[in-house]
């Protein structure tokens, strides 16, 4: 498994591994936009070691799903590589509400 998602608490998920083209289908299937009954969800990315544009696309997709379900979605601990991709792709504003703690 290249990427793993765990749910240590309601509304809180943790990604660990590589969020790349080789793992995105695996993580999309595992998460499948399931925010449950939570109106605010946090996804911790501190365990993400590598990320590419396919990984960034998954996060953008999750933003869209969250919006459709009236869920506020926050990402924490964005890796530097992901921040750079978001800036280059001109989607940095999606991550400006990032929680760093």
FIZA-476854 format. One record per atom (N, C-alpha, C, CB): residue number from 1; residue in one letter; chain; atom name; x, y, z. Coordinates in steps of 0.02 Angstrom, whole numbers. Glycine has a CB too. Layout:
BEGIN
+-----+------+-----+------+--------+--------+--------+
| seq | type | mol | atom |      X |      Y |      Z |
+-----+------+-----+------+--------+--------+--------+
| NUM |    a |   A |   CA |      X |      Y |      Z |
...
+-----+------+-----+------+--------+--------+--------+
***
This chain:
BEGIN
+-----+------+-----+------+--------+--------+--------+
| seq | type | mol | atom |      X |      Y |      Z |
+-----+------+-----+------+--------+--------+--------+
|   1 |    x |   A |    N |     42 |    -59 |      0 |
|   1 |    x |   A |   CA |      0 |      0 |      0 |
|   1 |    x |   A |    C |     44 |     62 |      0 |
|   1 |    x |   A |   CB |    -48 |      0 |     61 |
|   2 |    x |   A |    N |     34 |    106 |    -50 |
|   2 |    x |   A |   CA |     73 |    167 |    -56 |
|   2 |    x |   A |    C |     47 |    222 |    -10 |
|   2 |    x |   A |   CB |     74 |    190 |   -127 |
|   3 |    x |   A |    N |    -18 |    221 |      3 |
|   3 |    x |   A |   CA |    -50 |    273 |     43 |
|   3 |    x |   A |    C |   -100 |    240 |     90 |
|   3 |    x |   A |   CB |    -85 |    327 |     -2 |
|   4 |    x |   A |    N |   -106 |    269 |    148 |
|   4 |    x |   A |   CA |   -154 |    242 |    197 |
|   4 |    x |   A |    C |   -194 |    300 |    225 |
|   4 |    x |   A |   CB |   -117 |    203 |    253 |
|   5 |    x |   A |    N |   -256 |    287 |    240 |
|   5 |    x |   A |   CA |   -298 |    337 |    272 |
|   5 |    x |   A |    C |   -328 |    306 |    335 |
|   5 |    x |   A |   CB |   -355 |    363 |    225 |
|   6 |    x |   A |    N |   -320 |    342 |    390 |
|   6 |    x |   A |   CA |   -349 |    319 |    453 |
|   6 |    x |   A |    C |   -396 |    373 |    479 |
|   6 |    x |   A |   CB |   -294 |    302 |    506 |
|   7 |    x |   A |    N |   -441 |    352 |    523 |
|   7 |    x |   A |   CA |   -491 |    398 |    550 |
|   7 |    x |   A |    C |   -488 |    393 |    627 |
|   7 |    x |   A |   CB |   -563 |    381 |    523 |
|   8 |    x |   A |    N |   -440 |    428 |    658 |
|   8 |    x |   A |   CA |   -432 |    422 |    731 |
|   8 |    x |   A |    C |   -489 |    451 |    772 |
|   8 |    x |   A |   CB |   -368 |    455 |    751 |
|   9 |    x |   A |    N |   -528 |    495 |    741 |
|   9 |    x |   A |   CA |   -585 |    525 |    776 |
|   9 |    x |   A |    C |   -636 |    547 |    724 |
|   9 |    x |   A |   CB |   -562 |    586 |    821 |
|  10 |    x |   A |    N |   -699 |    555 |    744 |
|  10 |    x |   A |   CA |   -750 |    579 |    697 |
|  10 |    x |   A |    C |   -729 |    647 |    668 |
|  10 |    x |   A |   CB |   -818 |    585 |    732 |
|  11 |    x |   A |    N |   -732 |    652 |    603 |
|  11 |    x |   A |   CA |   -715 |    715 |    570 |
|  11 |    x |   A |    C |   -640 |    727 |    563 |
|  11 |    x |   A |   CB |   -744 |    770 |    607 |
|  12 |    x |   A |    N |   -599 |    678 |    580 |
|  12 |    x |   A |   CA |   -527 |    686 |    575 |
|  12 |    x |   A |    C |   -497 |    625 |    541 |
|  12 |    x |   A |   CB |   -495 |    695 |    646 |
|  13 |    x |   A |    N |   -461 |    638 |    486 |
|  13 |    x |   A |   CA |   -428 |    585 |    448 |
|  13 |    x |   A |    C |   -354 |    601 |    442 |
|  13 |    x |   A |   CB |   -460 |    576 |    378 |
|  14 |    x |   A |    N |   -313 |    549 |    436 |
|  14 |    x |   A |   CA |   -241 |    557 |    430 |
|  14 |    x |   A |    C |   -218 |    518 |    369 |
|  14 |    x |   A |   CB |   -204 |    533 |    495 |
|  15 |    x |   A |    N |   -183 |    551 |    323 |
|  15 |    x |   A |   CA |   -153 |    518 |    265 |
|  15 |    x |   A |    C |    -80 |    505 |    279 |
|  15 |    x |   A |   CB |   -162 |    561 |    201 |
|  16 |    x |   A |    N |    -57 |    445 |    261 |
|  16 |    x |   A |   CA |     13 |    426 |    270 |
|  16 |    x |   A |    C |     37 |    391 |    207 |
|  16 |    x |   A |   CB |     21 |    380 |    332 |
|  17 |    x |   A |    N |     94 |    413 |    182 |
|  17 |    x |   A |   CA |    124 |    381 |    123 |
|  17 |    x |   A |    C |    133 |    429 |     66 |
|  17 |    x |   A |   CB |     82 |    322 |    101 |
|  18 |    x |   A |    N |    128 |    403 |      5 |
|  18 |    x |   A |   CA |    139 |    441 |    -56 |
|  18 |    x |   A |    C |     72 |    456 |    -89 |
|  18 |    x |   A |   CB |    186 |    404 |   -104 |
|  19 |    x |   A |    N |     57 |    519 |    -98 |
|  19 |    x |   A |   CA |     -4 |    540 |   -132 |
|  19 |    x |   A |    C |     14 |    558 |   -204 |
|  19 |    x |   A |   CB |    -38 |    601 |    -94 |
|  20 |    x |   A |    N |     20 |    506 |   -244 |
|  20 |    x |   A |   CA |     44 |    514 |   -313 |
|  20 |    x |   A |    C |     -2 |    478 |   -362 |
|  20 |    x |   A |   CB |    116 |    487 |   -320 |
|  21 |    x |   A |    N |     14 |    484 |   -425 |
|  21 |    x |   A |   CA |    -26 |    451 |   -477 |
|  21 |    x |   A |    C |    -31 |    376 |   -465 |
|  21 |    x |   A |   CB |      5 |    464 |   -546 |
|  22 |    x |   A |    N |     18 |    347 |   -432 |
|  22 |    x |   A |   CA |     17 |    275 |   -419 |
|  22 |    x |   A |    C |    -30 |    255 |   -362 |
|  22 |    x |   A |   CB |     86 |    251 |   -403 |
|  23 |    x |   A |    N |    -51 |    304 |   -321 |
|  23 |    x |   A |   CA |    -92 |    288 |   -263 |
|  23 |    x |   A |    C |   -161 |    322 |   -262 |
|  23 |    x |   A |   CB |    -56 |    306 |   -201 |
|  24 |    x |   A |    N |   -174 |    368 |   -308 |
|  24 |    x |   A |   CA |   -235 |    407 |   -302 |
|  24 |    x |   A |    C |   -299 |    365 |   -308 |
|  24 |    x |   A |   CB |   -236 |    460 |   -355 |
|  25 |    x |   A |    N |   -299 |    316 |   -352 |
|  25 |    x |   A |   CA |   -360 |    276 |   -358 |
|  25 |    x |   A |    C |   -373 |    237 |   -294 |
|  25 |    x |   A |   CB |   -356 |    227 |   -418 |
|  26 |    x |   A |    N |   -320 |    215 |   -262 |
|  26 |    x |   A |   CA |   -326 |    179 |   -199 |
|  26 |    x |   A |    C |   -356 |    224 |   -144 |
|  26 |    x |   A |   CB |   -256 |    154 |   -176 |
|  27 |    x |   A |    N |   -333 |    285 |   -140 |
|  27 |    x |   A |   CA |   -356 |    330 |    -87 |
|  27 |    x |   A |    C |   -427 |    357 |   -102 |
|  27 |    x |   A |   CB |   -307 |    389 |    -77 |
|  28 |    x |   A |    N |   -441 |    368 |   -165 |
|  28 |    x |   A |   CA |   -509 |    391 |   -183 |
|  28 |    x |   A |    C |   -559 |    337 |   -165 |
|  28 |    x |   A |   CB |   -513 |    409 |   -258 |
|  29 |    x |   A |    N |   -543 |    274 |   -181 |
|  29 |    x |   A |   CA |   -588 |    219 |   -164 |
|  29 |    x |   A |    C |   -596 |    212 |    -88 |
|  29 |    x |   A |   CB |   -561 |    154 |   -193 |
|  30 |    x |   A |    N |   -541 |    221 |    -51 |
|  30 |    x |   A |   CA |   -543 |    213 |     22 |
|  30 |    x |   A |    C |   -583 |    269 |     56 |
|  30 |    x |   A |   CB |   -472 |    210 |     50 |
|  31 |    x |   A |    N |   -575 |    330 |     31 |
|  31 |    x |   A |   CA |   -608 |    387 |     63 |
|  31 |    x |   A |    C |   -678 |    397 |     35 |
|  31 |    x |   A |   CB |   -567 |    450 |     54 |
|  32 |    x |   A |    N |   -683 |    399 |    -30 |
|  32 |    x |   A |   CA |   -747 |    403 |    -65 |
|  32 |    x |   A |    C |   -791 |    461 |    -41 |
|  32 |    x |   A |   CB |   -784 |    339 |    -58 |
|  33 |    x |   A |    N |   -760 |    517 |    -20 |
|  33 |    x |   A |   CA |   -798 |    576 |     -1 |
|  33 |    x |   A |    C |   -844 |    567 |     58 |
|  33 |    x |   A |   CB |   -837 |    598 |    -58 |
|  34 |    x |   A |    N |   -829 |    519 |    100 |
|  34 |    x |   A |   CA |   -873 |    505 |    157 |
|  34 |    x |   A |    C |   -854 |    549 |    216 |
|  34 |    x |   A |   CB |   -868 |    431 |    176 |
|  35 |    x |   A |    N |   -892 |    603 |    223 |
|  35 |    x |   A |   CA |   -881 |    648 |    278 |
|  35 |    x |   A |    C |   -926 |    631 |    337 |
|  35 |    x |   A |   CB |   -893 |    720 |    256 |
|  36 |    x |   A |    N |   -969 |    583 |    328 |
|  36 |    x |   A |   CA |  -1014 |    563 |    382 |
|  36 |    x |   A |    C |  -1062 |    619 |    400 |
|  36 |    x |   A |   CB |   -974 |    542 |    444 |
|  37 |    x |   A |    N |  -1078 |    624 |    463 |
|  37 |    x |   A |   CA |  -1124 |    676 |    487 |
|  37 |    x |   A |    C |  -1086 |    738 |    509 |
|  37 |    x |   A |   CB |  -1166 |    650 |    545 |
|  38 |    x |   A |    N |  -1023 |    742 |    494 |
|  38 |    x |   A |   CA |   -982 |    798 |    516 |
|  38 |    x |   A |    C |   -992 |    858 |    470 |
|  38 |    x |   A |   CB |   -908 |    778 |    517 |
|  39 |    x |   A |    N |   -995 |    917 |    500 |
|  39 |    x |   A |   CA |  -1001 |    978 |    461 |
|  39 |    x |   A |    C |   -934 |   1011 |    452 |
|  39 |    x |   A |   CB |  -1050 |   1026 |    494 |
|  40 |    x |   A |    N |   -885 |    989 |    491 |
|  40 |    x |   A |   CA |   -817 |   1013 |    485 |
|  40 |    x |   A |    C |   -772 |    951 |    487 |
|  40 |    x |   A |   CB |   -798 |   1064 |    542 |
|  41 |    x |   A |    N |   -728 |    945 |    438 |
|  41 |    x |   A |   CA |   -682 |    888 |    436 |
|  41 |    x |   A |    C |   -611 |    914 |    427 |
|  41 |    x |   A |   CB |   -701 |    839 |    378 |
|  42 |    x |   A |    N |   -565 |    877 |    456 |
|  42 |    x |   A |   CA |   -494 |    894 |    451 |
|  42 |    x |   A |    C |   -457 |    833 |    425 |
|  42 |    x |   A |   CB |   -466 |    916 |    520 |
|  43 |    x |   A |    N |   -414 |    845 |    377 |
|  43 |    x |   A |   CA |   -371 |    792 |    350 |
|  43 |    x |   A |    C |   -298 |    812 |    363 |
|  43 |    x |   A |   CB |   -384 |    780 |    273 |
|  44 |    x |   A |    N |   -264 |    772 |    402 |
|  44 |    x |   A |   CA |   -194 |    784 |    421 |
|  44 |    x |   A |    C |   -149 |    754 |    367 |
|  44 |    x |   A |   CB |   -178 |    754 |    491 |
|  45 |    x |   A |    N |   -107 |    796 |    337 |
|  45 |    x |   A |   CA |    -63 |    774 |    284 |
|  45 |    x |   A |    C |     10 |    768 |    307 |
|  45 |    x |   A |   CB |    -67 |    821 |    225 |
|  46 |    x |   A |    N |     22 |    770 |    371 |
|  46 |    x |   A |   CA |     90 |    769 |    397 |
|  46 |    x |   A |    C |    127 |    704 |    379 |
|  46 |    x |   A |   CB |     91 |    778 |    472 |
|  47 |    x |   A |    N |     91 |    650 |    366 |
|  47 |    x |   A |   CA |    122 |    587 |    348 |
|  47 |    x |   A |    C |    133 |    577 |    274 |
|  47 |    x |   A |   CB |     81 |    531 |    374 |
|  48 |    x |   A |    N |    114 |    627 |    234 |
|  48 |    x |   A |   CA |    123 |    621 |    161 |
|  48 |    x |   A |    C |    196 |    636 |    145 |
|  48 |    x |   A |   CB |     75 |    670 |    123 |
|  49 |    x |   A |    N |    229 |    587 |    115 |
|  49 |    x |   A |   CA |    301 |    594 |    100 |
|  49 |    x |   A |    C |    313 |    623 |     31 |
|  49 |    x |   A |   CB |    335 |    527 |    106 |
|  50 |    x |   A |    N |    272 |    605 |    -18 |
|  50 |    x |   A |   CA |    279 |    630 |    -86 |
|  50 |    x |   A |    C |    210 |    645 |   -113 |
|  50 |    x |   A |   CB |    316 |    577 |   -132 |
|  51 |    x |   A |    N |    206 |    698 |   -154 |
|  51 |    x |   A |   CA |    143 |    717 |   -184 |
|  51 |    x |   A |    C |    156 |    743 |   -254 |
|  51 |    x |   A |   CB |    106 |    771 |   -141 |
|  52 |    x |   A |    N |    112 |    725 |   -301 |
|  52 |    x |   A |   CA |    118 |    752 |   -368 |
|  52 |    x |   A |    C |     52 |    784 |   -388 |
|  52 |    x |   A |   CB |    138 |    696 |   -419 |
|  53 |    x |   A |    N |     46 |    804 |   -451 |
|  53 |    x |   A |   CA |    -14 |    840 |   -473 |
|  53 |    x |   A |    C |    -77 |    796 |   -468 |
|  53 |    x |   A |   CB |     -6 |    863 |   -546 |
|  54 |    x |   A |    N |    -70 |    731 |   -474 |
|  54 |    x |   A |   CA |   -127 |    686 |   -466 |
|  54 |    x |   A |    C |   -151 |    688 |   -394 |
|  54 |    x |   A |   CB |   -110 |    614 |   -487 |
|  55 |    x |   A |    N |   -105 |    690 |   -346 |
|  55 |    x |   A |   CA |   -123 |    696 |   -276 |
|  55 |    x |   A |    C |   -158 |    761 |   -261 |
|  55 |    x |   A |   CB |    -61 |    689 |   -232 |
|  56 |    x |   A |    N |   -132 |    815 |   -290 |
|  56 |    x |   A |   CA |   -164 |    880 |   -283 |
|  56 |    x |   A |    C |   -235 |    879 |   -311 |
|  56 |    x |   A |   CB |   -122 |    936 |   -318 |
|  57 |    x |   A |    N |   -244 |    846 |   -367 |
|  57 |    x |   A |   CA |   -311 |    841 |   -397 |
|  57 |    x |   A |    C |   -360 |    805 |   -351 |
|  57 |    x |   A |   CB |   -308 |    804 |   -464 |
|  58 |    x |   A |    N |   -337 |    754 |   -315 |
|  58 |    x |   A |   CA |   -380 |    719 |   -267 |
|  58 |    x |   A |    C |   -403 |    767 |   -212 |
|  58 |    x |   A |   CB |   -343 |    659 |   -236 |
|  59 |    x |   A |    N |   -357 |    807 |   -186 |
|  59 |    x |   A |   CA |   -375 |    854 |   -133 |
|  59 |    x |   A |    C |   -425 |    906 |   -158 |
|  59 |    x |   A |   CB |   -312 |    890 |   -106 |
|  60 |    x |   A |    N |   -416 |    929 |   -219 |
|  60 |    x |   A |   CA |   -464 |    976 |   -249 |
|  60 |    x |   A |    C |   -532 |    942 |   -257 |
|  60 |    x |   A |   CB |   -438 |   1002 |   -317 |
|  61 |    x |   A |    N |   -532 |    880 |   -279 |
|  61 |    x |   A |   CA |   -594 |    842 |   -285 |
|  61 |    x |   A |    C |   -630 |    837 |   -217 |
|  61 |    x |   A |   CB |   -580 |    771 |   -314 |
|  62 |    x |   A |    N |   -592 |    824 |   -164 |
|  62 |    x |   A |   CA |   -621 |    820 |    -98 |
|  62 |    x |   A |    C |   -651 |    887 |    -76 |
|  62 |    x |   A |   CB |   -570 |    797 |    -47 |
|  63 |    x |   A |    N |   -618 |    943 |    -94 |
|  63 |    x |   A |   CA |   -647 |   1008 |    -80 |
|  63 |    x |   A |    C |   -715 |   1015 |   -114 |
|  63 |    x |   A |   CB |   -600 |   1064 |   -104 |
|  64 |    x |   A |    N |   -719 |    994 |   -176 |
|  64 |    x |   A |   CA |   -782 |    998 |   -213 |
|  64 |    x |   A |    C |   -836 |    954 |   -181 |
|  64 |    x |   A |   CB |   -771 |    977 |   -285 |
|  65 |    x |   A |    N |   -818 |    893 |   -162 |
|  65 |    x |   A |   CA |   -866 |    849 |   -129 |
|  65 |    x |   A |    C |   -890 |    879 |    -63 |
|  65 |    x |   A |   CB |   -835 |    780 |   -117 |
|  66 |    x |   A |    N |   -843 |    906 |    -25 |
|  66 |    x |   A |   CA |   -861 |    936 |     39 |
|  66 |    x |   A |    C |   -910 |    993 |     29 |
|  66 |    x |   A |   CB |   -798 |    961 |     76 |
|  67 |    x |   A |    N |   -896 |   1035 |    -20 |
|  67 |    x |   A |   CA |   -940 |   1092 |    -34 |
|  67 |    x |   A |    C |  -1010 |   1068 |    -52 |
|  67 |    x |   A |   CB |   -911 |   1135 |    -91 |
|  68 |    x |   A |    N |  -1015 |   1016 |    -92 |
|  68 |    x |   A |   CA |  -1080 |    989 |   -112 |
|  68 |    x |   A |    C |  -1119 |    962 |    -53 |
|  68 |    x |   A |   CB |  -1071 |    935 |   -165 |
|  69 |    x |   A |    N |  -1083 |    939 |     -2 |
|  69 |    x |   A |   CA |  -1114 |    910 |     57 |
|  69 |    x |   A |    C |  -1118 |    959 |    116 |
|  69 |    x |   A |   CB |  -1077 |    848 |     79 |
|  70 |    x |   A |    N |  -1105 |   1023 |    102 |
|  70 |    x |   A |   CA |  -1106 |   1075 |    154 |
|  70 |    x |   A |    C |  -1059 |   1059 |    211 |
|  70 |    x |   A |   CB |  -1177 |   1086 |    181 |
|  71 |    x |   A |    N |   -999 |   1035 |    194 |
|  71 |    x |   A |   CA |   -948 |   1018 |    244 |
|  71 |    x |   A |    C |   -890 |   1067 |    235 |
|  71 |    x |   A |   CB |   -924 |    944 |    236 |
|  72 |    x |   A |    N |   -865 |   1093 |    290 |
|  72 |    x |   A |   CA |   -805 |   1134 |    289 |
|  72 |    x |   A |    C |   -746 |   1087 |    296 |
|  72 |    x |   A |   CB |   -805 |   1189 |    346 |
|  73 |    x |   A |    N |   -701 |   1089 |    248 |
|  73 |    x |   A |   CA |   -644 |   1044 |    247 |
|  73 |    x |   A |    C |   -579 |   1082 |    258 |
|  73 |    x |   A |   CB |   -642 |   1005 |    180 |
|  74 |    x |   A |    N |   -540 |   1058 |    304 |
|  74 |    x |   A |   CA |   -474 |   1088 |    319 |
|  74 |    x |   A |    C |   -421 |   1035 |    309 |
|  74 |    x |   A |   CB |   -471 |   1116 |    391 |
|  75 |    x |   A |    N |   -365 |   1056 |    282 |
|  75 |    x |   A |   CA |   -306 |   1013 |    279 |
|  75 |    x |   A |    C |   -254 |   1041 |    327 |
|  75 |    x |   A |   CB |   -277 |   1009 |    206 |
|  76 |    x |   A |    N |   -221 |    997 |    363 |
|  76 |    x |   A |   CA |   -169 |   1019 |    409 |
|  76 |    x |   A |    C |   -102 |    990 |    387 |
|  76 |    x |   A |   CB |   -184 |    997 |    481 |
|  77 |    x |   A |    N |    -50 |   1026 |    405 |
|  77 |    x |   A |   CA |     19 |   1003 |    393 |
|  77 |    x |   A |    C |     33 |    986 |    320 |
|  77 |    x |   A |   CB |     33 |    942 |    436 |
|  78 |    x |   A |    N |     18 |   1033 |    275 |
|  78 |    x |   A |   CA |     32 |   1022 |    205 |
|  78 |    x |   A |    C |    107 |   1018 |    194 |
|  78 |    x |   A |   CB |      2 |   1078 |    162 |
|  79 |    x |   A |    N |    131 |    965 |    161 |
|  79 |    x |   A |   CA |    202 |    960 |    145 |
|  79 |    x |   A |    C |    224 |   1016 |     97 |
|  79 |    x |   A |   CB |    218 |    891 |    115 |
|  80 |    x |   A |    N |    286 |   1035 |    100 |
|  80 |    x |   A |   CA |    312 |   1089 |     58 |
|  80 |    x |   A |    C |    301 |   1074 |    -17 |
|  80 |    x |   A |   CB |    387 |   1099 |     71 |
|  81 |    x |   A |    N |    309 |   1012 |    -36 |
|  81 |    x |   A |   CA |    300 |    992 |   -106 |
|  81 |    x |   A |    C |    228 |   1006 |   -129 |
|  81 |    x |   A |   CB |    317 |    918 |   -115 |
|  82 |    x |   A |    N |    180 |    993 |    -85 |
|  82 |    x |   A |   CA |    109 |   1005 |   -101 |
|  82 |    x |   A |    C |     95 |   1080 |   -104 |
|  82 |    x |   A |   CB |     64 |    972 |    -50 |
|  83 |    x |   A |    N |    123 |   1118 |    -58 |
|  83 |    x |   A |   CA |    115 |   1191 |    -60 |
|  83 |    x |   A |    C |    141 |   1219 |   -126 |
|  83 |    x |   A |   CB |    152 |   1224 |      0 |
|  84 |    x |   A |    N |    199 |   1196 |   -148 |
|  84 |    x |   A |   CA |    229 |   1220 |   -210 |
|  84 |    x |   A |    C |    184 |   1202 |   -270 |
|  84 |    x |   A |   CB |    299 |   1190 |   -220 |
|  85 |    x |   A |    N |    158 |   1141 |   -272 |
|  85 |    x |   A |   CA |    114 |   1121 |   -326 |
|  85 |    x |   A |    C |     50 |   1164 |   -327 |
|  85 |    x |   A |   CB |     95 |   1046 |   -319 |
|  86 |    x |   A |    N |     23 |   1177 |   -269 |
|  86 |    x |   A |   CA |    -38 |   1219 |   -265 |
|  86 |    x |   A |    C |    -24 |   1290 |   -291 |
|  86 |    x |   A |   CB |    -64 |   1221 |   -193 |
|  87 |    x |   A |    N |     34 |   1316 |   -274 |
|  87 |    x |   A |   CA |     51 |   1383 |   -297 |
|  87 |    x |   A |    C |     61 |   1384 |   -373 |
|  87 |    x |   A |   CB |    114 |   1409 |   -261 |
|  88 |    x |   A |    N |     98 |   1336 |   -399 |
|  88 |    x |   A |   CA |    111 |   1333 |   -471 |
|  88 |    x |   A |    C |     45 |   1322 |   -509 |
|  88 |    x |   A |   CB |    160 |   1275 |   -487 |
|  89 |    x |   A |    N |      0 |   1283 |   -481 |
|  89 |    x |   A |   CA |    -63 |   1268 |   -513 |
|  89 |    x |   A |    C |   -116 |   1321 |   -502 |
|  89 |    x |   A |   CB |    -89 |   1202 |   -487 |
|  90 |    x |   A |    N |    -97 |   1373 |   -466 |
|  90 |    x |   A |   CA |   -142 |   1430 |   -451 |
|  90 |    x |   A |    C |   -205 |   1410 |   -413 |
|  90 |    x |   A |   CB |   -161 |   1464 |   -515 |
|  91 |    x |   A |    N |   -197 |   1362 |   -367 |
|  91 |    x |   A |   CA |   -252 |   1342 |   -323 |
|  91 |    x |   A |    C |   -233 |   1351 |   -250 |
|  91 |    x |   A |   CB |   -272 |   1268 |   -337 |
|  92 |    x |   A |    N |   -181 |   1389 |   -238 |
|  92 |    x |   A |   CA |   -156 |   1400 |   -170 |
|  92 |    x |   A |    C |   -211 |   1427 |   -124 |
|  92 |    x |   A |   CB |    -97 |   1449 |   -171 |
|  93 |    x |   A |    N |   -257 |   1467 |   -152 |
|  93 |    x |   A |   CA |   -310 |   1497 |   -111 |
|  93 |    x |   A |    C |   -354 |   1444 |    -78 |
|  93 |    x |   A |   CB |   -353 |   1543 |   -154 |
|  94 |    x |   A |    N |   -360 |   1385 |   -108 |
|  94 |    x |   A |   CA |   -399 |   1331 |    -78 |
|  94 |    x |   A |    C |   -370 |   1308 |    -11 |
|  94 |    x |   A |   CB |   -403 |   1271 |   -126 |
|  95 |    x |   A |    N |   -305 |   1318 |     -3 |
|  95 |    x |   A |   CA |   -270 |   1294 |     56 |
|  95 |    x |   A |    C |   -253 |   1349 |    105 |
|  95 |    x |   A |   CB |   -207 |   1258 |     34 |
|  96 |    x |   A |    N |   -275 |   1410 |     91 |
|  96 |    x |   A |   CA |   -258 |   1467 |    135 |
|  96 |    x |   A |    C |   -288 |   1461 |    204 |
|  96 |    x |   A |   CB |   -279 |   1531 |    103 |
|  97 |    x |   A |    N |   -342 |   1424 |    210 |
|  97 |    x |   A |   CA |   -373 |   1415 |    276 |
|  97 |    x |   A |    C |   -343 |   1357 |    314 |
|  97 |    x |   A |   CB |   -448 |   1403 |    268 |
|  98 |    x |   A |    N |   -285 |   1334 |    291 |
|  98 |    x |   A |   CA |   -252 |   1276 |    321 |
|  98 |    x |   A |    C |   -240 |   1288 |    395 |
|  98 |    x |   A |   CB |   -186 |   1260 |    285 |
|  99 |    x |   A |    N |   -251 |   1237 |    434 |
|  99 |    x |   A |   CA |   -238 |   1238 |    506 |
|  99 |    x |   A |    C |   -171 |   1205 |    516 |
|  99 |    x |   A |   CB |   -295 |   1202 |    547 |
| 100 |    x |   A |    N |   -126 |   1239 |    549 |
| 100 |    x |   A |   CA |    -58 |   1212 |    558 |
| 100 |    x |   A |    C |    -47 |   1176 |    623 |
| 100 |    x |   A |   CB |     -8 |   1266 |    552 |
| 101 |    x |   A |    N |    -97 |   1166 |    662 |
| 101 |    x |   A |   CA |    -86 |   1136 |    727 |
| 101 |    x |   A |    C |   -119 |   1070 |    736 |
| 101 |    x |   A |   CB |   -109 |   1181 |    780 |
+-----+------+-----+------+--------+--------+--------+
***
